[in-house]
Every structure is written in structure tokens, then in C-alpha cells.
Amino acid sequence: MLMISNNVWNEIKNIIPTKSSSVGRPQNDPQIVLSGVFYIMVTGAQWHKLPDYYGRPTTVHGRFRIWVKSGVFDKILNKSADVAIRHLGFPESFLSDTSSAKAPLARFGGKNPTDRAKNGIKKGIVTDWNRIILSVLVDAANTHDSKLLIPHLPQIERFVDKPKVMSTDSAWDAKHLRDKLAKANLALFASTNTRRDKTKKVLRPGGRWRIEQVFGIQQWNRGIKTCWTKTKESFLALCQLSSSIHNFKLAGIFG
């Protein structure tokens, strides 16, 4: 069975809300319930096909939705980043990029311009040079990449203790984005968009393979590779859980 290891559970167990009242049925073991969510994320299985070991599918899904609404997965991501930073060092620079995925059921999806206009979604992440995932966003596939950069700032501002560089691809090569990032003490280093201005000197930030590798690793999770959830909040939570597992693996404590 796919399980959240005890090492990881010990790092996050205080984040998971527990039932304080003795009224009603006792709750299932939250570590096993979270492992059931992990199973759905990795396999991309339908909730009703969740193995009995994790509990009744309706119960696990119900707890998952409660945790989504209370921001549990956002807190788990923050905790995983802090644990990875303890092992690998404080972020000295940032990388940002997006990746699209099919989304047959997503109500928040949009026509994917790279997949024959089928319904799809777009994921955006920010990592540091060590590939620690610091922030995750999701939106419709037809959302322009340039709109999936500034919303990361509230999540990463705690790591900007001095002027630092944010490396991106050419979709973010725009003055208004440079100005907004500068106000947050960040210098935008984007690949040159020669389609806008052919006279520009061609620039290519180094290390872009690092964030591309992170996206490749996340594609191993079938529930992330294809979005089967209907709501934006549920899919974001699965992406945050996937990112947290990635961070814990970087810290060497997942197994």
C-alpha cells in the first residue's frame, strides 16, 4: 500500500485537524486517510476505487474536502519547504515556469491552445536553485503565463531577505512584470522574447533544466498528470501534496 511515512507524518501531524469532541463516531486514523489521498494523487484512480485499507471512499474524500477548505495542504507545503531548506540551505535565487495538463472534468479548465483546444489546466510553480518547490498555482489552460507570476509573491516573500533573481522563460519578458517584481526586491531575468522585439540581445537564463526536471518528476503522479477533479481547490491541494512529497524527498526523509 502507498503510505505517508512516519518520518513525514511526524513533521506534519500537528497541521492535521483532529476531532476534539467525543460525540459521534471516532475518526479514522488521519495518517491513513492522508495516505488514501496520496494513493489517489499517485494513481489517478477514481475515489470509489480507493482500496478498503484506507477507509470508506466517501469518508476519505469527505476528510480531504474539509482539509482543502481549511488550508491544510497549503500549510503542509510550507512545512515541507522549511524542512528541505533546513537540509539544503536558504533560497538564494528563484525559478518559475508553467506546465499544462489535460482536465476532462475540471469546471475551472479552459481550452488548451496546445492540445486541439481540449479542456485543460495550467500549473505554475516557483522553486529555488536546489529544486525546492516554494509555491504552486493552478488556473485554466488558456490563462497566459504572464498572469501566473505575480500571484506567487505572497507565498515566497518570506524568502526574499535581500535582493534576489527570479529566472523565467520568454513569456515573462515584459516591463510591467519587471517593475512589479522590483518592488518585491526581485530582479526578473527572463529569456528574451524576440517575437516582440527582434533587435533585443538574446538572453537565456542558466539552470532552467532544474525546474523542468521538477515538472517531469511531478508527471509521475497520474492524478497530477491529468486533472480529474472538478474544483480548482481540490486540484491545487493535490499539486501541493505532490510538491510537499517532492520536498520531503529532497530532504531525505520521505522513505
N, C-alpha and C positions, 0 to 999 in steps of 0.2 A: 504494500500500500504506500502511496505517496503521503509523506508526513512532514510537518513542520518540526524540525529537530529540536531537542531540548535546549541546545545551545542558543538557538534563535528565540525559542519561546521564553527563556529566562531574560532575554533582552527586552521583550515586548509585552510580557504578560500583564504588566501594570497599566498598559494602554487599553486593554480589552475590558469593556464594562461588564460587570457581573451582577447577578440578581441579588439584591440586598434583603428582599423580603422572603419569608418562609412560606408565604401564601402561594398556592398553586403548585404545579408540577416543578420538580427540580430541573434546572437547566442541564443540557448535555455538556460534557467537558469542552470548554472553549478551544483548547488546543486541537481537539479532534474536529470540531466544527470548522476552525480556520483551515485545517488540513483538507477538509472537504472542499472549501473554496479554492484552495491551492490545486486540488485534483481537477476541478472544473477549468481553471486557468491553464493548466498544463495540457490537458487532453482535448479541450474544446467540446467536451461532452455536454449533452442536454442535462438539465438539472434532474429530470425524472430518472435518468440513468446513473445517478450517483450511487456507488456501492453502499450496501446496508451498513457497512462498518462505520461510516461517518454519521449515521443517523438518518432519520426520515428526510428525503429531499426537501419537502416543504418547510421543515424545521430549520435545516441548514440555510436554505435560501432566505427564510424569514430573518434569521440572525444576521446574515450577510447584509440584507437591506437596512436593518437597524444600524449596523456598524457603518454602512455607507453614509447614512443620513447624519450620523453623529461625528463624522470626520475621522474615524479610526484609521483608515488606510493612509490618509494624509500624515497622521502622526507616526505611523509605522515607517513611512518613507523617510521622514525627518530623523527618526531614531536610527534607521539603517545607515543614513548618510553620516551621522555623527559617529557611529561605530566604525565605519570604514575610514573616516578621517582620522580617528584615533590611531589606526594601524598604518595609514599611508601618508598622512600629513595634510595640513590645511590647504584648501584650494588656492593656487597662485594664478590661474587663468581659467577661462571657461570656453566650452564649445557648444554650439546649438545647431540643431538640424530637425528636419521633419521626415516622416515616413507615412505612406498611405496604406490602407488595408481595405479589403472587401468588407461590406457590412450589410448583408441581406435584410436584416430585421431592424436596423437602427433607425429610430424615429428622428434622431438628430443628424443623420447622414445627409450626404449631398451627392450630386452627380460627379463621379471621378473622371477628370479630363484625360487621365492616362489609361483608363480601363473601359473604353467604349461607353462612357457616361453611365456606368452601372453605379448603384448606390454604394458609397464608400465613406470612410472617415479618415482623418489625418491625426497623427500623433506628433507631438513636439516635445523634445527633451533638451535639458541642459546638463552637461557633465563637466567635470574638471579634467585636468590633464591625465589623471590616474583612472579615468573612466568611471568615477563615482557619479551616479545619477542623483542630481540635486533637485530637479524639478521636472514635472510631467504635465502636459496639457493634451486635451483631445478636442476635436471640432469636426465639422463637416469637411469632406474631401475637397469641395470647391472653395474652401477658405484659402485665401492667398497666404503663402508662407510668411509674408511681411507682417501679418497680423498675429503671428504666433511667436513673437519675441518679447515685446514689452510686457505682456501678461506674466512672464516668468519672473520679473524683477522682484515682486514682493516675496517670492519664495527663496531667492538667492541673496537678498540684500544683507543677510546676516553673515555672509561670507566675503562681503566687499568691505574689508577693513582698511583698504588703501586702493589707489588707482590700479585697475586690472584690465586685461584684454578679454574681449568676447569675440571668438573666431566663428564665422558663419560662411555660408556659400553666397552666391551672387544674388539670390532673391532678396537679401537684406542690404544690398549695396544702394543705400538711399540716405540723403542728408537728414531727413526728419528723424530717421532711426538713430543716426549718429548723435544728433542733438539730444534726443531723449535719453540715450544711454550715457552720454557725457554728464548729464545732470545726476545720474546714479553712480558717478565715479567709474564708469566703464568706457573703455576705448573700443569702438567697433572696428574689427579687422575682417572685412568681407571680401570674398573673391570678387574680382572686377566684373561688372555686368557690361560687357562690350556691346550688347544689343542696344543699350540706352545711349552709349557714347563710345563710338569706335576709336576716338582719339585717346582714350584712357590707357594708361600703362597697365598691362596685365599683371595682376597680383593673385597669388594663390597661397592662402594660409597653410602652414605645415601642420601635420598631425591630424588632418581631417579623418584619416582612416580609423582613428580611435573611436569616434562617435559612430561611424559607420559599422564598426565591429560590434558596438553595443546594440544597435538595431538588429544586426544579424543574430546575435545571441537571443534577443527577445523573440525573434521569429520562431525559435524552437518551441515556444509556448503556443499551442494551436488555438487557444482561446484568445490570444493576442493577435496572432497572425490573421485571423478572420474574426471580426467583431460579430458575436451572436446576440449581444444584449440589446434591449430596446432603448434603454435610457443612457444618456451621456454620463450620469453619475456612476452607474454600475460599471461601465466600461473603463472609466477613469480609475475606479477603485481597483480593478483587475490589473491595469497598467501600473498603478502604484505598488501593488503587491509584487508583480513581476520585477519591478525596479528595485524593490526592497530586497528580494531574494538575491538579485544580482549584486547588490551592495554587500550583503552579508557573505556571499561567496568570495568577494574581493577581500573581505576582512578575514577569511579563512575559518568562519565559524558556522557555516551552513550545515555541513555534514555532521 
